[in-house]
Amino acid sequence: MVGLIGIFTFFDFIQEMNDLGKGTYNLLSVFSYVV
């Protein structure tokens, strides 16, 4: 039961990171380009 909740939380976390990741990826691209 706890594992199931953990999996759902994990997938929700991944989705959040994907949304953030787009912005972070752009930021990293710019940063890499500058450096």
TAWOTA-V161507 format. One record per pair of residues at least 4 apart in sequence whose C-alpha atoms are under 7 Angstrom apart, sorted by the first residue. I is the first residue (numbers start at 1). GAP is how many residues later the second one is. Records with the same first field share a line. If there is no record, write none. Layout:
I = GAP + GAP
//
This chain:
1 = 4
2 = 4
3 = 4
4 = 4
5 = 4
6 = 4
7 = 4
8 = 4
9 = 4
10 = 4
11 = 4
12 = 4
13 = 4
14 = 4
15 = 4
16 = 4
17 = 4
18 = 4
20 = 4
21 = 4
22 = 4
23 = 4
24 = 4
25 = 4
26 = 4
27 = 4
28 = 4
29 = 4
30 = 4
31 = 4
//
